[in-house]
């Protein structure tokens, strides 16, 4: 089975994201607001001020996908800043000047109207030197909530992991060819290569503590990526709405590996949640994971050691994630829910156990 093509760089955009709108664009004021957002958020009157600003609406003229994504990033950050401003109780009404533009751009992007992982990470980076790779040291963020490099680092670690994952998807495509041809040597070779790329992702993930302080994460910028609970989108919907906040569970990387390896996670509120997280992924990512799910199970064609090493690498990635969840969230907070609104400690532990349980005996 031939897998659908993505943009050419895994789940990252095929072309580097726009870091500003073109000169003369009607959307240029959003760049200024985005630049000033961390400073504006230090003022308790931020909500009052932003509710009176007329954001440039998406017009009828054609808009490129890169411009739509940057518009989503800018407006998505403003909306999450408004609802979850640090130091104030969560707002229950998103004013029409924010709600209408956010809902319009998210409708065009076929996604729920809240800032998710795609807007926070996948479309939120730029390279210093375009002739060098998408790696830490050569990338920076386009938009932030706070004046702290800790937030940049948090986002950029995820961006490099996504860049490495592009190689993973290339090997999954070759693995699918091996499955079609019943070529056991090819299948084993591609599983080895996938394990190597997962190991590289693990090495990058371990770097989180280098430039991210646990106390700063919890107090300063984590609140801004939390879920919306009981929020009225003024001018759009009269009933309060709930949406999951930004979370790494909205990345396509790990779900793709789970789909490839056919790891049988026991049906529960956890699996329901993971399925729901796909709603917050770009539509082409959702379709890609569905096609990987439809691939033949490589388990019966792979050598035991090769297959089990990949499962162990995936379990290790999840273990490191769980360790950071304890260090950066659980030790600071009473609320057991993560930014996506879930009991993350219990769930992450279960995923690790079920991944290891799938090894070939």
N, C-alpha and C positions, 0 to 999 in steps of 0.2 A: 504494500500500500504506500503510495506516495504521500508524504506529508505536505500540508499547505505551506507556501512560502511566507515567511515573515518579511520584515523590511530589510533584512540583510545584516542585522547586528543583534540577533537574538530578540529579546523583549525590549531592548532599547530602540529608539528611533533610528532608522537607517541613515539619516542625516543628523548632524548635531542640532540640538534644539535651538530655536531662536532665543537670544538673551535680551533682545529688545525689539520693539516693532520698527519697521522701516521708517525712515524720515518722512514726515508728512502724513503718516498714518493717523486716522482718527482715534486709534487706540493708544497713541503715545502717552496720554495722561496716566494710563495704568502703569507704565514703567516708573513714572515719578512717584506714584502712590506706593508701588512695590518697594522702591528704594527707601522710602521714608517710613515704611510700616514698622520696623523695629523701634524707631524713635517715637512714632505716634502712639505705640502701645504702652509707653511709659506714662502716659497721661490718662487719668481716670475719666476724662471727657472724650476719650476716643470714640466710644459708641455714639455719643451725641453728635460728634463732628462727622463721622463717616456716614451716618444716616441722612445727612443733608447734602451729600455730594452726588451729583448726577454722573454715574459712570457711563462711558460711551457705549451705546447699545450695538450689538451685532447688526449690521445693516443687511440690505438685500444683495449687495454686491458680493461677488465670489470672494471667499476667504480661504487661504491655503490651510492645509492641515497643520502646518507648523504654527501659523498665526492662531488657529483655534486652540491649539494646545497651550500656547503662551497666555492667551486670554483666560483659559481655564485655570492655569497656575495662578495668575494675578488675582482673579476674582475669587477663586477657591481659598487662597490664603486670607483674603480680606474677610470672607464669610466666616471661616473658622476662627479668625482673630476676634471677630465681633461676638460670636456665640460664647467662646471660651476664654475671654480676656482674663489673664492672670490677676488675682487680687479681688475679683468680683464674682458673684454667683453667676452660673451659666445663664445666658439670655434665653428667653422662651419665644421670642419673635425675631425673625430675620427680616429687616425692613425691605420694602419693595425695591428700593434702589440697589440692593444687593441681591435679593431673592430672584428677581426677574432676569437679570443678566446671567446669574449662576445657572438657573434652570434652563435658559436658552442654550448656553454653550454646552451644558451637559447633555441636553437633548440631542444636539448635533453630534456629539461624541458617543451617543448611545450608552450613557452611564448615569448612575444616580447623582443627584445634585449635592455633592459634598466633596471636599478635597480628600482624595484617596492616595494610595501608594503611587499611582502613575503620575499624578500632579506633584506629589511631594518629592519623588525621587526620579522616576523614569524620564520625565520631561524637564527636570530642574537641575541641569548641569551644563557646564561649558568647559572647553579645553583652553589652556593657556597657549599651547602650541598644537595646531591642528595636524601637524605631521608626526605627532607622537601619540602613543596609545591612550586609551581611556583608563588611566590608572591614578591612584592617589599620588599627589605631587604635581600632576598635570591637569587636574580638574578642580573646579570650584562650583558653588551653587549659584543659581540665578536669583532666587528668592529665599528669604528667611523670615522667621518670626522675631528673633532676638539678635542682639549685637554680641554674640558669643561664637567663637570658632567651634565650640563643642557641637553646635547644631549643624554647622557645615560638615564636620567630620562624620557625624551620625548618618547624614544623607549620603555623603560621598563614599563611605564604606559600602553601602548598598549598591551604589552605581558601579563600583569596580566589580563587585560580585556579579552583577548583571552582565557586565562586559565579558567576564570569564565564562558565564553561562552560555554566551553565544556559541562558544566552541562546543559546549555540551550538546546543544541542539544540532550542531553539524554532525556530531558523532551519533546522535539518535537517528538522524536521517539515514546515515550509512548502516546503522544497525537494522533499520526497517528493511533496507535492501537485502541485508544478510538473512533476515527472517523470511523474506519472499523467496530467496534462493535456497533456503535451508542450508546455508553455508556456516557450519559451526565454527570454523576458524575465524571467519569474518565477525561473527557474533561475539565471540570471546574477545577478539582484538578491540572491538568498539566498546565493550563493557569496561575493558582495562582503561581505555582512553577517557571514558566518562568518569571513572573513578579518579583518574589523575586530575581532571578539571574540578571535581568536587573537593579534592584535597587542596587545590589552590584556593577555592572559595573559603574553605575552612581557615587557611592561613590568613586570608584578608579579614575574615570575621573576627579572628583572635586579636586583631589590631584595635578594636573598638576602644579599649581603655587607654590607648596611647594619648589621645587628645579629647577624651570625653569624661568629664567628672560625673559620678553617679548622682550626687546631690544637686548639681546644676541641671542635669537632665530632668530629674523629677520635678524640680521647682520652677524651672524657667521656660522650657519649650515643650516638654511632653504634654502639658495641659492643652496646648493648642491643637493637637492632633487627635483629641478624644472625640468620641461619638456625639451625635446630636440626639437628644432625648426630649420628645414632646415639643418640638420646635414648629411654630407656625411660619410658613413661607408666605409673607404678606404679598398680596396681589397674585398669588399662584394657587394656594390651597388654604381653605379655611380650617381644616382639621389638622391637629398637631401631627408631625411626622417624626419617625425615628430612623436614623441612618448610622451604620457602623463607621467608626473612625478609621483613620489611617493605620495600617498594620502590615507587617511583612507577609502576613497570610494572604495579602492581595497581590503578591508577586507570583508570576507563573512558574518560577524556577522549581521550587520543591514540589508543587502539585504535578508538574510534568514528570519528575522522577518517580513520584508515587504512581502516576498513571502508567509509566513505562514498566515498572517492576510489579505492577498489580498487587501492591501491598494491601492486604485485606483489613482495613480499619473497621472495627466493630461498629455497626449502626448505632448512633447515639446522638445526643444534642451536639456533640463535637463534630461528627461527620455532617450533620445538618448545617452547622456553622461554616465548615470548610466549603461546603457546596454553595452557601450563600455568598461567601467571599468572592466567588467568581463573578457575581453581579457587578463588583466594583473594579474588575479588570477591564482593559480594553477589549472590545468585541473580538478582534482577531486573535487575541491571546486565549480567550475562552474557546474559540473554535479549534485552535491548535491543540489544546489540552484534550479536547474531546476526540480528536483524530488519533492522538497518542494512546488514549484509552482503548481505542478500537484496534490497535496493533495486536498481533499475536503475542502471547506471554513468552518472553525469552527464557524463562526459568527452565523449561524442559530442554533447551538447546545449549545452555551454558555450563561450563565446568563449575563444580561446586565452589572451589576456592575463589575463582574470579567473581562469581555472582555474590558470594557472601562478603567479599571485601568491599564491593560497592554498597551493599546494604549497611555494613559497619561504618563506612564513610558517611552515609546519609544519617545514621543514628548519631554519629559524633557531631555532625553539624547541628543537629537538633539539641544535643546535650549542651553544646556551647551556648546556643541560644537560650536554653533554660537557665543556665548559670548566670547569664547576663540579666535575664528577667528577674532572678532573685536579687542580684546585686543592685540593679538600677531601678527596680520598681518595688518588689515585695518588701524590702527592708525599710522603705520610706512611706508606705501607704497602707491604710486600713482597708480601703475598698479593694476586694479581690479581683475586680474586673480590669482587664487591659483596655488599651485605647479602642479596641474593637468591641468592648463591652462583654468580654467573656472571662470565665474562671481559668485564666491562662496557665497557672502552675499545674493544676490537676490535669489539664488537657495536654500540655506539652509532655509531661511525664508519660502519659498513656501512649502518645504517638511514638516515643522512643521505644517503649516496651514492645509495641506491635510491629515496629520495623525490625527489631532484632529477632522477634518470634518468627519472621518470614524467611529466615535463613534456611538453606537446604541442610537437612540433618545429616 
